[in-house]
Amino acid sequence: MFTTKELRRREQAFLGATAMTAFGAVRHRVGLVFFGADFALAPSGELILFECNAAMRHNFDHTQAFPYTRKTLHAVSTAFQAMVQRKLGRDSGCVEAKAASTS
């Protein structure tokens, strides 16, 4: 989910109050800042959760067949790296580059 006010407003408008409340409960239960969920919305607006975990597939393996996904995957990777750096108390740098330089 997005953090900007406008994108959060769009999510809420699309998903509805019932699903957003359920997502809040899921996030609280999972206890992670970053995770993925496969879900559907019931006609009643209730959230139907199929899968939720920290190991959702996020890699570039399928970009040759689906090149339009590359830009989004790159944006998610960059945002994730920035989040990790903030959590570590660092303002800049790349987790992958730092890991590679220490190996």
Sine and cosine of phi, psi and omega as CSV:
sin_phi,cos_phi,sin_psi,cos_psi,sin_omega,cos_omega
0.00,0.00,0.42,-0.91,-0.08,-1.00
-1.00,0.03,0.33,-0.95,-0.02,-1.00
-0.97,-0.26,-0.32,0.95,-0.02,-1.00
-0.95,0.32,0.51,-0.86,-0.06,-1.00
-0.86,0.51,-0.67,0.75,-0.04,-1.00
-0.91,0.41,-0.71,0.70,0.00,-1.00
-0.93,0.38,-0.60,0.80,0.07,-1.00
-0.90,0.44,-0.64,0.77,0.04,-1.00
-0.88,0.47,-0.66,0.75,0.02,-1.00
-0.91,0.41,-0.65,0.76,0.06,-1.00
-0.86,0.51,-0.75,0.67,-0.03,-1.00
-0.89,0.46,-0.65,0.76,0.01,-1.00
-0.91,0.42,-0.62,0.78,-0.03,-1.00
-0.97,0.26,-0.74,0.68,-0.10,-0.99
-0.99,0.14,-0.52,0.85,-0.02,-1.00
1.00,-0.01,0.32,-0.95,-0.09,-1.00
-0.90,0.44,-0.63,0.77,-0.04,-1.00
-0.89,0.46,-0.74,0.68,0.00,-1.00
-0.92,0.38,-0.63,0.78,0.01,-1.00
-0.90,0.44,-0.63,0.78,0.06,-1.00
-0.89,0.45,-0.68,0.74,0.02,-1.00
-0.90,0.44,-0.67,0.74,0.03,-1.00
-0.88,0.47,-0.61,0.79,0.06,-1.00
-0.87,0.49,-0.67,0.74,0.03,-1.00
-0.91,0.41,-0.64,0.77,0.03,-1.00
-0.89,0.45,-0.74,0.68,-0.01,-1.00
-0.86,0.50,-0.68,0.74,0.02,-1.00
-0.89,0.46,-0.69,0.73,-0.03,-1.00
-0.93,0.38,-0.66,0.75,-0.01,-1.00
-0.93,0.36,-0.64,0.77,0.05,-1.00
0.96,0.27,0.33,0.95,0.00,-1.00
-0.92,-0.40,0.44,-0.90,0.07,-1.00
-0.99,0.17,-0.56,0.83,-0.05,-1.00
-0.80,-0.60,0.83,-0.55,0.08,-1.00
-0.34,-0.94,0.20,-0.98,0.00,-1.00
-0.88,-0.48,0.37,-0.93,0.02,-1.00
-0.57,-0.82,0.70,-0.71,0.18,-0.98
-0.98,-0.21,0.79,-0.61,-0.09,-1.00
-0.45,-0.89,0.17,-0.99,0.14,-0.99
-0.65,-0.76,0.26,-0.96,0.09,-1.00
-0.95,-0.32,0.77,-0.64,0.09,-1.00
-0.96,0.29,0.39,-0.92,0.05,-1.00
-0.80,0.60,-0.46,0.89,0.03,-1.00
-0.97,0.24,-0.16,0.99,-0.04,-1.00
1.00,-0.09,-0.06,1.00,0.02,-1.00
-0.96,0.29,0.51,-0.86,0.01,-1.00
-0.99,0.13,0.77,-0.63,0.12,-0.99
-0.94,-0.33,0.95,-0.32,-0.08,-1.00
-0.99,-0.11,0.87,-0.49,0.01,-1.00
-1.00,-0.04,-0.63,0.78,-0.10,-0.99
-0.39,-0.92,0.61,-0.80,0.04,-1.00
-0.45,-0.89,0.87,-0.50,0.02,-1.00
-0.26,-0.97,0.13,-0.99,-0.03,-1.00
-1.00,0.09,-0.10,1.00,-0.10,-0.99
-0.92,-0.39,0.58,0.82,0.04,-1.00
-0.89,0.46,0.56,-0.83,-0.05,-1.00
-0.90,0.43,0.86,-0.51,0.10,-1.00
-0.59,-0.81,1.00,-0.08,0.07,-1.00
-0.44,-0.90,0.09,-1.00,-0.09,-1.00
-0.99,-0.16,0.23,0.97,-0.05,-1.00
-0.85,0.53,-0.60,0.80,-0.11,-0.99
-0.99,-0.15,0.17,0.99,-0.05,-1.00
-0.95,0.32,-0.36,0.93,0.05,-1.00
-0.93,0.38,-0.66,0.75,0.02,-1.00
-0.98,0.21,-0.50,0.86,-0.04,-1.00
-0.78,-0.63,0.95,0.31,-0.11,-0.99
-0.88,0.47,-0.39,0.92,-0.01,-1.00
-0.92,0.38,-0.23,0.97,0.00,-1.00
-0.99,0.11,-0.28,0.96,-0.09,-1.00
-0.84,0.54,-0.72,0.70,-0.05,-1.00
-0.88,0.47,-0.69,0.72,0.00,-1.00
-0.93,0.37,-0.69,0.73,0.03,-1.00
-0.87,0.50,-0.66,0.75,0.02,-1.00
-0.89,0.45,-0.69,0.72,0.00,-1.00
-0.88,0.47,-0.67,0.74,0.02,-1.00
-0.91,0.42,-0.69,0.72,0.01,-1.00
-0.87,0.49,-0.71,0.71,0.01,-1.00
-0.89,0.45,-0.70,0.71,0.01,-1.00
-0.90,0.44,-0.65,0.76,0.01,-1.00
-0.90,0.44,-0.71,0.70,0.02,-1.00
-0.87,0.49,-0.66,0.75,0.03,-1.00
-0.90,0.44,-0.64,0.76,0.03,-1.00
-0.89,0.46,-0.70,0.71,0.01,-1.00
-0.88,0.48,-0.70,0.72,0.01,-1.00
-0.88,0.48,-0.67,0.74,0.03,-1.00
-0.89,0.46,-0.69,0.72,-0.01,-1.00
-0.90,0.44,-0.50,0.86,0.03,-1.00
-0.99,0.11,-0.07,1.00,-0.01,-1.00
0.99,0.14,0.36,0.93,0.02,-1.00
-0.94,-0.34,0.63,-0.77,-0.03,-1.00
-1.00,0.01,-0.37,0.93,-0.05,-1.00
-0.52,-0.86,0.10,-1.00,0.01,-1.00
0.95,-0.32,0.24,-0.97,-0.03,-1.00
-0.87,-0.49,0.78,-0.62,-0.01,-1.00
-0.84,0.55,-0.71,0.71,-0.03,-1.00
-0.89,0.45,-0.69,0.72,-0.03,-1.00
-0.91,0.42,-0.67,0.75,0.01,-1.00
-0.91,0.41,-0.65,0.76,0.02,-1.00
-0.90,0.44,-0.66,0.75,-0.02,-1.00
-0.91,0.40,-0.59,0.81,-0.05,-1.00
-0.96,0.28,-0.30,0.95,0.01,-1.00
-0.99,-0.12,-0.11,0.99,-0.03,-1.00
-1.00,-0.09,0.00,0.00,0.00,0.00
